[in-house]
Amino acid sequence: MIRNSQFRSRSKWAATAALLIMLSLVARAAASTYVVFIPLDDPIYDELDTLDGLGLLDSYLPEVKPISRVEAARLVIEANSKIAQIKSPDPLALATLDALHSELALEIGWLEDDHEDNLPPMVRPVQRLALQYVYSSGEQREFYVENAHPVTASEATPLLPDDSDLPSASGNNGVALWSGWAGFGGFLSGYAEAAYGGPLTDSAQAPDRDRIVNGAAVVSLGNLAISYGNEAMQWGVGYYGQLAQSANASAFPALRFQNIHPGHLPGFLRYLGLMRYNAFLGQLDDDRVFAHPWIAGQIVALKPLPNLDLGVTHAIAFGGSGNDDYGIGGFFGRATGIDTGNPDGANTNSRVSVYSKLRFPSLRSAELYAEILGEDFYQPFGKKLGLKLPFKSPSYTLGLYVPRLTCDGLTDGRLEWTLLDRNYSTHSDSLYWTNGGVLMGYPLGPGGQRLDWGLGRWVAMRYKLKSDLYYEFREPLAAADASLTERGAGFRLGLARMPFKINRLQGAIADFELAAAAEYVSHINYLNTDSTRMMLMLSIGLAPPSGVFAWR
């Protein structure tokens, strides 16, 4: 039987396994490249989403993030090819492509000059620097579910989800971020995004001021990337939050396998269209009864038709101290989800979601998207038939996005509704979906609903104004709270500048984003108190010119 004492050094075990796998495949490293995944806070994603909304990216599958820099460069070349065939190109598309060419000049050069493979050793010590200021006030939402082993978690920074649980407290906060990467042997790369920050005054609320937000060692084998490290992920179609995997909590260490560029399934399955996949095996924190449980997950994203995206995600939490009564076969059966075994002494908790997104080019490229996620499996006809369905305690996201809301194509609009089941992210034991005490999925938590209306408007092809109004609702989860329902309403305003060159700094690329939000919540955390929550955020980024050192 496998016991948790064998895995006390979880990082050492996983890192050793990752290293052995990587070394065993070195001989296959021909026709490989340097794979550097783009942090989720990079403006490159917003620019790619803009091009996708304008109908210039036929092979982009945005439901799987992160993507690599070389994949983003391929998408830019694809958009260039499409826009070259248009007599009167969209000015917004031209401005966006100009920015992406500046940000991805190195990787675009690899592809255009057919030098993607067999690159020399190179180092880019500074890919991007960023400073972030956050003012936060008001109570944090807390998530407490009464069961055999209660689920206890809290909101990271109010009104600022998907911030990778960067350290913050009520009041003034600041964070400095650095990212860089290096590549060796034409197939082995390493990248990191490090952060240092927290309250601008001493505070016991945020003791961990320094951390690696994202970082991994990556082996590229043809179109396969094998990585080990802490990599933030976003899976699914949700815009204001993701049901399956989000960047609310800090990233966990994991071994990951994924394709770099979209490909096809083998045999007749290739008719399902372009495909991207990601699979991982890692471990979560020890702040639970079953310390350091394993977590494994997979996503397959498909584009069977030019205007249809489909996908399925699966994740399973298992093991941990006192919950590891299984052998090697039981370990792999649980990790793959093929055989979850007997829950006595080795319980598991599974999540499965299915999503779709349909685009209507003739209706101003409107997109209708939906996702359903289930917690664990249930047997509607009892155990005798053995039939298991994956959508017990379902949660839903349904949305409509119109990237060309006005005739000039400079205004976009979105309406999104999310309904979270009472059992969302929870379980009867400590196999719940949190890391570091923060929810790994949708930030509102179990028993919640959110309705959000959003508008965006481009000004002078450089600035994007964003606004949204929303209503939130959380039903009581414990009998003692039955008479208290939490309700909140708020707004968010934002201003983002498309990345631009600063000639006085030898062509360095700068960007910035400003956001402000306020929300009034009654009976917050199911108590007989109300709270006015506010947030102000300013982020400034700078990518130094060139700065790549190569040895031939």
BAMI-302507 format. One record per residue (C-alpha): y negated, z, x negated. Coordinates in steps of 0.02 Angstrom, whole numbers. Each point is the difference from the previous one (the first is absolute). Last residue first. Layout:
# residues N
SITE      y      z      x
SITE      Y      Z      X
...
This chain:
# residues 552
SITE      y      z      x
SITE  -1483  -1564  -1307
SITE    -91    163     35
SITE   -111     22    153
SITE   -147    117     37
SITE    -75    -19    173
SITE   -175     72     25
SITE    -57   -148    105
SITE   -160     66     79
SITE      5    181     61
SITE     53     30    181
SITE   -121    118     87
SITE     24     94    163
SITE   -119    107    105
SITE     61    105    146
SITE   -113     96    117
SITE     73    109    138
SITE    -80    106    135
SITE    108    100    120
SITE    -35    105    154
SITE    102    113    115
SITE    -71     93    149
SITE    126    132     53
SITE     51     87    160
SITE     92    164     24
SITE    131     66    122
SITE    139    -50   -117
SITE    116   -149     19
SITE    -33    -57   -180
SITE   -173    -52     59
SITE    -34     55    178
SITE   -139   -129     16
SITE    -33   -124   -139
SITE   -168    -83    -34
SITE      5   -137   -131
SITE   -117    -70   -131
SITE     20   -137   -128
SITE    -97    -77   -144
SITE     57   -136   -119
SITE    -75    -84   -153
SITE     94   -124   -106
SITE    -40    -73   -171
SITE     49   -141   -114
SITE    -33    -52   -179
SITE     69   -135   -114
SITE    -53     -2   -184
SITE    -74   -169    -49
SITE    -73     47   -167
SITE    -77    161     66
SITE   -171    -79     28
SITE     88   -138     97
SITE     67    120    130
SITE    132    -94     98
SITE     37     35    182
SITE    134     85    105
SITE    -37    -13    188
SITE   -111    143     53
SITE     64    118    133
SITE    -97     93    136
SITE     83    119    120
SITE    -26     94    162
SITE    128    113     83
SITE     -1     73    174
SITE     71    149     93
SITE     95     72    145
SITE    125    142     -3
SITE    119     85    119
SITE    121    143    -34
SITE     98     62    149
SITE     12    186     34
SITE     98     69    148
SITE    173    -24    -77
SITE    -49     76   -167
SITE    123    145      6
SITE    139   -121     48
SITE    -22    -95   -162
SITE    -41   -184    -26
SITE   -167    -13     91
SITE    -58   -179     33
SITE   -116    -81   -125
SITE   -133   -124     57
SITE   -118   -113    -96
SITE   -140   -115     58
SITE    -79   -127   -114
SITE   -157    -97    -38
SITE     -7   -122   -145
SITE   -129    -76   -114
SITE     -1   -113   -151
SITE   -142    -94    -86
SITE     58   -122   -132
SITE   -116    -52   -139
SITE      5   -156   -108
SITE      9   -155    110
SITE   -183     31     47
SITE     58    130    129
SITE    182      9     57
SITE     34     95    161
SITE    142    117     47
SITE     45     78    166
SITE    130    133     45
SITE     66     81    159
SITE    128    138    -27
SITE    119     90    119
SITE     99    140    -78
SITE    145    102     69
SITE     85    154    -71
SITE    158     99     35
SITE     49      7   -182
SITE   -130    -35   -136
SITE   -172    -80     -1
SITE     18    -62   -180
SITE    131   -136     34
SITE    133      7   -135
SITE     28    107   -155
SITE    -72    158     80
SITE    -72    123   -127
SITE     77    163    -63
SITE     33    -69   -174
SITE    111   -134     74
SITE     34     -9    186
SITE    127    -90    109
SITE    115    140     57
SITE    170     41    -72
SITE    -35    188     10
SITE    113     34    149
SITE     -9    -47    185
SITE   -106   -150    -45
SITE   -181    -57      6
SITE    -93   -160    -47
SITE    -23    -49    183
SITE     95    121    112
SITE   -137     13    132
SITE    -10   -189      0
SITE   -152    -89    -69
SITE    -98   -127    104
SITE   -115   -121    -92
SITE   -128   -117     76
SITE   -100   -132    -93
SITE   -145   -112     50
SITE    -76   -106   -137
SITE   -151   -111    -23
SITE    -63   -123   -128
SITE   -172    -74    -26
SITE    -48   -134   -127
SITE     95   -146     77
SITE   -160    -88     55
SITE     66    -14    178
SITE     25    187     19
SITE    162    100      6
SITE     73    -95   -146
SITE    123    128    -75
SITE     64     54    172
SITE    121    146    -14
SITE    103     69    144
SITE    107    155    -20
SITE    152     97     56
SITE     76    144    -97
SITE    146    100     69
SITE    103    157    -28
SITE    180     18     61
SITE     94    165     15
SITE    171    -79    -25
SITE    -17   -182    -48
SITE    144    -38   -117
SITE    140    -28    126
SITE    176     59    -42
SITE    157    -60     89
SITE    154    104    -44
SITE     82    -33    168
SITE     71    176     10
SITE   -155     87    -69
SITE   -102    -12    160
SITE    -62   -152     94
SITE   -183      8    -54
SITE     44     49   -180
SITE   -158     48    -94
SITE    -70    -42   -170
SITE   -135     81   -108
SITE   -187    -12     33
SITE    -46   -169     72
SITE   -144   -115    -43
SITE    -71   -140    109
SITE   -127   -125    -65
SITE   -120   -123     81
SITE   -118   -140    -47
SITE   -108   -128     89
SITE   -106   -105   -118
SITE   -146   -109     53
SITE    -31   -154   -108
SITE   -152    -47    104
SITE    110    -30    151
SITE     67   -169    -60
SITE     79     81   -153
SITE     99    126    106
SITE     88    119   -123
SITE    152    106     41
SITE     41    160    -92
SITE    167     91     16
SITE     68    172    -43
SITE    164     93     -3
SITE     14    180    -59
SITE    143    111    -55
SITE    -10    182    -54
SITE    147    107    -57
SITE     25    187    -26
SITE    156     61    -89
SITE    108    157      0
SITE    120     48   -138
SITE     68    175     33
SITE     58    -46    175
SITE    -81   -170     34
SITE    165    -92    -27
SITE    -15   -171    -78
SITE   -156   -110     -7
SITE    104   -156    -33
SITE    -91   -167    -20
SITE   -172     80    -17
SITE    -15    -67   -177
SITE    -44    168    -78
SITE    119     90    118
SITE    152   -103    -46
SITE    -54      6   -183
SITE      2    190     -2
SITE    157     11    105
SITE     93   -111   -124
SITE    -59    110   -144
SITE     58    156     89
SITE    -77    101    140
SITE    -57    177     41
SITE   -181    -25    -52
SITE   -104     95    128
SITE    -20    166    -90
SITE   -131    -67   -121
SITE    -45   -178     49
SITE    103   -134     82
SITE    -64   -127    124
SITE   -154    -97     56
SITE     27   -175     68
SITE   -115   -150     14
SITE     16   -166     90
SITE   -126   -137     30
SITE     14   -162     98
SITE   -113   -151      0
SITE    -65   -150     94
SITE   -151   -111    -31
SITE    -38   -150    111
SITE   -134   -134    -21
SITE     84   -113   -129
SITE    172     37     74
SITE    146    102    -70
SITE   -120    109   -103
SITE    106    149    -52
SITE    -29    176    -67
SITE    149    105    -54
SITE    -33    184    -34
SITE    115    127    -80
SITE      0    187    -26
SITE     83    143    -91
SITE    -56    182     -7
SITE     87    140    -93
SITE    -39    180     41
SITE    -94    101   -132
SITE     19    174     75
SITE     99     20    161
SITE   -101    143     75
SITE   -166    -87    -31
SITE   -139     -8   -129
SITE    114    -77   -133
SITE    -77   -174      2
SITE     80   -168     36
SITE    128   -104    -95
SITE     25   -185    -31
SITE    102   -155     43
SITE    -91   -161     41
SITE     19   -171     82
SITE   -133   -134     25
SITE     22   -170     79
SITE   -101   -158     26
SITE     62   -150     98
SITE    -56   -176     41
SITE     93    -82    142
SITE    142     61    112
SITE     77   -171    -32
SITE     51     68   -170
SITE    132     99     93
SITE    110   -156     -4
SITE     43     37   -180
SITE   -100    130    -98
SITE   -161     85     57
SITE   -159    -86    -54
SITE   -139     44   -122
SITE   -171     83     -1
SITE    -68     38   -174
SITE     35    159   -100
SITE    162     49     86
SITE     35    185     13
SITE    105    140    -75
SITE    -67    178    -18
SITE     52    160    -90
SITE   -102    144     67
SITE   -125    136    -42
SITE   -104     51    152
SITE   -174    -63     46
SITE   -126    127     62
SITE    -15     12    188
SITE   -113   -107    108
SITE     51   -166    -79
SITE    110    -60    143
SITE    183    -34     36
SITE     85    -24    169
SITE   -130     21    138
SITE   -150    -71    -91
SITE   -180     52     33
SITE   -167    -77     50
SITE     65   -177    -28
SITE    180     15     59
SITE    112   -149    -37
SITE    134     78   -109
SITE     30     75   -171
SITE   -129     76   -117
SITE     58     64   -168
SITE    -65    109   -143
SITE     98    -19   -162
SITE     52    151   -104
SITE    121    -64   -131
SITE    149   -111    -33
SITE     -4   -188     19
SITE    120   -145     20
SITE    -85   -165     40
SITE    106   -151     48
SITE    -71   -177      0
SITE     66    -40   -175
SITE     44    168    -71
SITE   -159    105    -11
SITE     18    179    -61
SITE   -135    120     58
SITE    -53    172    -64
SITE   -100     90    131
SITE   -165     79     49
SITE   -104     40    151
SITE   -103    154     41
SITE     39     80   -167
SITE    -78    172     14
SITE   -145    110    -53
SITE    -93    128    104
SITE    150     97     62
SITE    -80    164     57
SITE    -78    -67    161
SITE    -31    143    123
SITE    -33    127   -137
SITE   -174    -68    -21
SITE   -119    -15   -146
SITE   -147   -112     44
SITE      1   -189      4
SITE    162     13    100
SITE    137   -117    -63
SITE     13   -118   -145
SITE    106    -91   -125
SITE     98   -154     45
SITE    123   -112    -90
SITE     54   -176     48
SITE    143    -56   -110
SITE     90   -155    -60
SITE    152    -41   -105
SITE     74   -169    -37
SITE    164    -69    -65
SITE     41   -187     19
SITE    -91   -100   -136
SITE     53    117   -138
SITE   -138    125     33
SITE   -132     22    135
SITE   -141    127     19
SITE   -100     70    145
SITE   -162     84     52
SITE    -75    102    141
SITE   -130    137     -3
SITE    -63    107    143
SITE   -138    131      7
SITE     -4    113    152
SITE   -141    103     76
SITE     -9    128    139
SITE   -141     83     96
SITE     39    117    145
SITE    167     49     75
SITE    136    -32   -129
SITE     71   -148    -93
SITE    143    -51   -115
SITE     60   -179     27
SITE    133     -5    135
SITE     33   -187    -30
SITE   -162    -44     94
SITE     91    -84    145
SITE    -95    103    129
SITE   -183     52    -18
SITE    -60     76    165
SITE     50    176    -56
SITE     62      7   -180
SITE    185     44    -24
SITE     58     50    175
SITE    123    142     -1
SITE    187     27      1
SITE    124    128     64
SITE    166    -52     76
SITE     98    153     55
SITE    180     24    -57
SITE    105     36    155
SITE   -138    -70    111
SITE   -184     30     37
SITE   -112   -144    -51
SITE   -160     33    -96
SITE   -118   -140    -46
SITE   -175     51    -50
SITE   -161    -97     26
SITE   -135     44   -124
SITE   -153     87     65
SITE   -175    -66    -26
SITE    -95    -66   -149
SITE     29   -132   -132
SITE   -114    -81   -127
SITE     91   -125   -110
SITE    -61    -83   -159
SITE    110   -129    -85
SITE    -20    -74   -173
SITE    103   -149    -55
SITE     57    -83   -161
SITE    106   -157     -1
SITE    119    -91   -115
SITE    -36    106   -153
SITE    125      3   -144
SITE     58   -180     33
SITE    141    -17   -125
SITE     98   -152    -53
SITE    167    -47    -76
SITE     24   -188     11
SITE     45    -86    164
SITE    171    -80     20
SITE    -26    -62    178
SITE   -165    -15     97
SITE    -65   -126   -125
SITE      1   -152    115
SITE   -186    -31    -33
SITE    -44     24    184
SITE    115    149     16
SITE    -55     96   -154
SITE   -183    -43     32
SITE     11     73    175
SITE     65    160    -81
SITE   -147     15   -119
SITE   -134    -50    127
SITE     60    123    132
SITE   -162     94     36
SITE   -118   -147    -32
SITE    108   -124     97
SITE     13    127    141
SITE   -190      9     16
SITE    -17   -189      5
SITE    139    -10    127
SITE    -93    120    114
SITE   -163    -98    -14
SITE     90   -164     36
SITE     91     74    150
SITE   -164     69     69
SITE    -83   -171    -21
SITE    141    -82    104
SITE     44   -166    -79
SITE    -74   -159     73
SITE    118   -145    -42
SITE    155    110    -10
SITE    142    -56   -115
SITE    -66     98   -149
SITE      5    155    111
SITE    189     -9      9
SITE     29    -17   -188
SITE   -124    139    -40
SITE     87    114    126
SITE    167    -29    -88
SITE    -81     32   -171
SITE    -70    165     68
SITE    172     45     67
SITE     78    -29   -171
SITE   -131    114    -78
SITE     44    137    125
SITE    182    -20    -52
SITE    -49     17   -183
SITE    -99    157     40
SITE    151     78     84
SITE     14     49    182
SITE    -11    176     70
SITE     29    -13    145
SITE    119    -82    123
SITE    -75    -44    171
SITE   -119   -123    -84
SITE    130   -141     -6
SITE   -100   -144    -75
SITE     86   -170     -5
SITE   -115   -106    110
SITE   -162     71    -71
SITE   -155    -99     50
SITE     -7     40    187
SITE   -171     83     -1
SITE     81    167     41
SITE    110    -20   -154
SITE   -152    -34   -108
SITE    -83    159     63
SITE    161    100    -23
SITE      7    -63   -180
SITE   -177     62    -27
SITE     38    170     75
SITE    154     16   -111
SITE    -98    -46   -157
SITE   -119    144     39
SITE    117    120    -95
SITE     40    163     91
SITE    184    -46     18
SITE     25    -10   -188
SITE     56   -175    -56
SITE    174    -11    -75
SITE     14    -66   -177
SITE    145   -117    -34
SITE      1    -82   -171
SITE    107   -156      1
SITE    179    -62      3
SITE     82   -167    -36
SITE    122     82   -121
SITE     28    187     24
SITE    186    -15     33
SITE     48     80   -166
SITE   -109    149     44
SITE    109     39    150
SITE     98    145    -72
SITE   -162     72    -69
SITE    -80      6    173
SITE    151     79     82
SITE     14    130   -137
SITE   -187     39     10
SITE      6     21    189
SITE    147    117    -12
SITE    -88    103   -133
SITE   -159      6    103
SITE     96     56    153
SITE     88    141    -91
SITE   -154     56    -97
SITE   -111     -5    155
SITE    122    105    100
SITE     23    135   -131
SITE     91    120    114
SITE    120   -140     47
SITE    169     75    -47
SITE    -58    166     73
SITE    -18    -92    166
SITE    187    -13     19
SITE    103   -157     11
SITE    178     31     54
